[in-house]
């Protein structure tokens, strides 16, 4: 029968803690939400908070509905959600029940409630994501909010276990309302996090995934960051995938500040600094000043690397002259740190002569080759599945 007050509803929730009773409980909760949303804002007898009475591991569904009602209520109509309670919910909720919650209910509750306190949000959202979807290579509606929380609060390292595994699947069974935007925001924010952690190869892969999607502001922002990440990691511009939209690919052309900077990199330090200074406001407004500074700082290293392709030996002073560093000791420091980082294969003798040697041949095992191939195949399969979804998505078709 109908539920007339919060005490009666709590009694139903507690009586339905078995997963087999969950579908019936969903009907009751949806009915209450649609018929009398205010009931979900009430306290229980003795003016107690109903959320404090329930147990997240048994009563996940009921708690999600009560929390959603509070989030959607007009200001001052509902008691605030306690961050400690939310944190405990994220660590102890029942994933099976959570998957029966309404459209994005679980993440809406946790991501929205913790928005104002992003420092607190990262840990709970990590628990939420890894418990909701044990296989984090499956894209869910929880991936993007988790990454955005990491980037906003600058807790990048927490994201590393998630972003270092490529997304190879879309979890429509876990997140039926997953959209193309989830894929896009996740890869963009993950690329930003990887760049902040100086994982340049990973950042290039993630930003390229975002930049080569159909055009929007996110793709353009991803392409701008990608140009600078390529310069830092490869020492030169790299072609964007052929299927990148022309309006996004234009970011790498000479007419854009990013393309203009890339064309002077790394050898023409005077022109490079002129472009950086002239376009300072653009780089700053795009939030890319940090990446620009890192690219400039790495330019001498790329120039030295290029010298190894031409010369067998060079003095520290000659190297300094080529790369625009006057102090021979500073040149020695840079060369030694490059040898240590295996960026060049060389030795420095006591008289300051640097002898460059060929890099040892790189051997790739069959296992490594197979791993790369299967990753590429899984990525292609996932993108095809997304394309299939997009073909029926009005939201996507209206954009392209």
N, C-alpha and C positions, 0 to 999 in steps of 0.2 A: 504493500500500500504506500500512500504518500508519506513524505517525511515533513513534519510540521515545525520542528525546531532543531537547534544545533545538537542538543543532547541525544535526540532520536537519531540524527544523522551519524553522530560519533558511534552510537551503539551499533548501527548498521555497518559502519566501516570496520569496527573491531570484530564484528561477527563474520565479516567476509575477508579475513586475512589469507584465506587459501586461494592460490592462483586460479583454481577451477571456478571459484565464485566471482572472479574478477569481471568477466563480461557483464554479469547482472549488476554488479556494483557500478560499472561504467554507465549503464543505462540510468541508474538511480541518480548518480552524480550529475550526469548531463541534464537530466530532467530538473533537478534542483537548480542547476546553473541557469537554465533557460526560463524556468518558471518564477524563481524567487532568488536571484543572485545575492540579495541582501542577507538571506539566511546564512550564507557561507561566511559572512563577516562577523557573526555573533560570537560571544564567548560561550563557554559551557557553564553549567551551574557553579555558583561560587565565584563567578567572574574570572574563571581561569581561561588561559589561552588554549584552544583546542589542539594547536600544534604541539604544545608541551605535553599533552595527554597521550598523543599518538606515538607509535614507534616506527621510524623510517623504514626499517627492514621488513616490517609486516604490513604497514598501512600506507605504502608509497602512493597509491592511486588517490586515496582520500586527501593526503597531505598536498599533493600537486594541485588538486582542484581548489582547496582552501587557499593555497598560496597564490594561484592564478587569480582568484576572485579578489584578493587583497591588492594585487598588482594593478588590476584593471579598475578598481574602485576610485571614485573621485577623491582628491586630497582630503584629509581629515575624516574620511568616512571609515577608514579601516586602520587597525593597529599596525605599526610598522613590522617588517620581517626582521627578526633578530639574526645578525650575521653568524653568530655561533651556532644557532639552530640550523641555518642553511648549510654551514660547513659540515655539520654532523650529518645532515640529510645527504649531501653529496658523497660522503664516505660510506653510508650505510643503506642507501635506498636499494630496492629490489629491481634489478634491470628488467626482468620479465614484466613486472607490473608497469614500470615506467614506459615500456614500449606500447602499452595500451592507452597511454594518456593522450589527450587531444593534441591537435596540431602543434608541434614543437613545444608542448607543455613543459616538459622537463627542463629543457635548456632555457626557455623563456623565464621560468621561475628563477633559476639560479643566475643566469647571465644578467637579466634585468635588475634583479635585487642587489646584485653585487657590483653593479655598474659604478656606483658612487665610490666604492671602496675597492678599486682594482687591485691594490696591493694584496688585499685579503682574498680576492677572487681567484687568483691563479691556481693555488693549491687545490681548493674545492673543485674548480672546473677541470683540473687535470684528473682528479678522482672520478668526476662525473663522466668524462669522455672515456677513460680507460675501463670503467666498469660498465658503461652503457654499451660500448662496442669493444670487446676484448681484442678484436683484430683492428688496430688503428690504421691499417692500410686501406680500410673501407671508409670512403668519405661519408660522413653523417652531418646532420644539421648542427652538431656540437663542435665540429672542427673549427669553423670560422670564428665563433665567439671566443673559444679558448685562445686561439692565436691572437685575436684582437686584444684580449685582456693582457696577454704576455707582452705585446708590443707597446700598448698604452702605458703599462706599469714598468716597462723596461726590464721585465724578468725574462730575458731571452733564453737563458740556459734551461729553464723548466720545459721549454718547447722542444729542445733538441731531440729527446727520445722519439717524439712524434714526427717532427719534420725530417729526420734523417731516414725515415722509411718512406719510399715513394707511394703515393696513392695509386693503387692498382685496381680498385673496384669502387662501385658506388652502391651504398647500402640502402637500396629503396625499400627493402623489407623492414629496416630499422627506422628509416626516415622517408616515409612515402612522399612527403612534400619537399624533398630536396630540389633545389633549383640550380640553374647554371651559375647564378651569383654566388652560391655557397662555394662552388669549385674555384671561382675566380678570386673571391676575397681570401679564401684559405691560402691559395698559392702565393698571392701577393704578400699577405702578412707573414707567411712562412719565409718568403724570400727576404723580407725586411729583417726578420729575426736572424736568419742565417748570415746576412751581411753584417749585422751588429756583432755576431759571434766570430766574424772573420772566417767563416766557412765559405770561401769564395766559390768553389766548384758547385756546392749545394745551392748557394744563393743564385748562381747563374742559371742552374737547371730550373729552380722554382720560379724565378722571375720570367724566364723564357716561356714557361708553361702559361703564366698569366698574360704576358705581352702578346702571345700569338693567338689569343682568343679573339672573338669578334669585338669590334672597337667600342670603347667607352672610356671614361676618365681613368678607370682603374688600370686598363691596359696601357694607356699612355704613360701613367705614373710608373708602371712596371718597366716599360721600355726605357724611360729616362734613367732609372736606377740600374737597369741591365747594361746600358752603354758604359757606365762608370765601373760596374763590377767586372765587365769584360776587360777594361783597361787595367784594372788592378790585378786580375787573375791571369790574363793572357798577354798583357802588355800592348794590346792593339785592339781595334774594333773587330768584332766578329759579325758575320752576316746573321741577320735574324732569319728564322725559318721562312721558306718560300711562301707559306700560306698566311704569313702575318699581313694584316690589313694595311693597305698603303698609308692610311692616315696615321697608323702607329709606326710603320717603318720610317716615315718621314722624320721621326725624332733623331734617327741616326744620320740624316743628310746634312750637308754643309750649311744649309740655311738655318738649322736649329743650333742653339748654344751648345747642345751636347755633341752634335756632329762636328761643329766647328772646333770644339776642344779636342775631340778624338783625333781630328786630322793633324793636330800639332803634336800629338803624343807619340813617343816620349821624348823625341830628340830635340824638338825646337822649343827649348825652355822659355825663351823670350816671348815668342808668340803664344805659347801655352799660358803663361802668366798674364799676358795681355787679354786673352779671351776670358780667363778666370776672373780677372778684375772687372772687365767690361760687363760680364754677365752675372756678376756676384749676386745681384738682387734675384735673378731668375733661379739660380741654384739654391739660394736661401729660401725663397718662397716655396720651392718644391720640396724642401726638407732634405736636400741632397748635399749640403755644404760639407758634412762630415765625410761622405764618400769622395767628394771632390778633393778634399785635403789629403785623404789617404792615397788617392790616385797620384796627386802631385808628389807626395812623399816617396812613392814607389818608382817614380819616373827614372831617377838615376840608376836604380837597380836594373831596369829594363834596358837602359842604354849600355850598361856594363855587360849585360847578357848578350847584347848584339855585337859588342866588340869581340866576344869569344868566337863569333862566327868568321871574323876577318883576320885576327891576329893570333900568333902562337904565344908571344910574350909581349908584355908592356910594362913600363915603370908606373908606379903609383901616381907620380906627377902627371904623366901623359894621360892616364885614365882620368884624373881629376880635371885636366884641361878639356877632355872630350865631353865630360858630363857636367861641367860647370861647378865643381867643388874645388875651392882653392887650397884647403887644408889637407896635406898628404896623410896626416893621421886619421882624419875623418874618412878619407878614401879607404885607408887600410881597414878601418872598423867596418865599413859597408861591405868590402870584399870578403872579409873574414866571416861576417854574419851570413853572406850569401853562400859561402862554402859550407858553413855549418847547416844552413837550411836546405842544402843540396840543390840550390838554384843554379850554381855553376860548379864545374869540376875543375879545380885549379889549386895551385900552391903558391904561397908568398915566401920569397927568400929573404934573408936578413937584409940584403941591400935594397929591398923594396921592389924587386922584379916579380911580376905576377906571370906565372907560366900557366897558360890555359890548356886543358886536355879535353879530348872528346868525351862526351858523356858515355858511360858504359851502356851497352845495348839493353833495352828494356825487354824482359822476357814475360810473356803473358801465358799463364797456364790454361789448359782446356777448360778447367773448372771456372776460372775467371771469365773466359769468353762466353761459356754457357750461361753464367749468371747474368752478364750484361745483356745477352740475347733474350733470355726469358724475361728480364725486367722490361726490355723494349716491347716485347710481345704483350706483356700484361698491361703496359701503359696504353698500347694501341687499342687493346680490347676495351679498356676502361673508357677511352675517348670515344670509341664507336658507340658504346652503351649510352654515354652522355649525349652524343649527337642524335641517337635514336630518341632519347627523352626530349631533346630540344626540338626535334621535328614535330612533336605534338604539343610543344609548349608555346602558347600564344604570346607569352611575355617575350620569349626569345625571338620568335618570328617577327614581332613588331619592331625589334631592334635592328634586324638585318633586312 
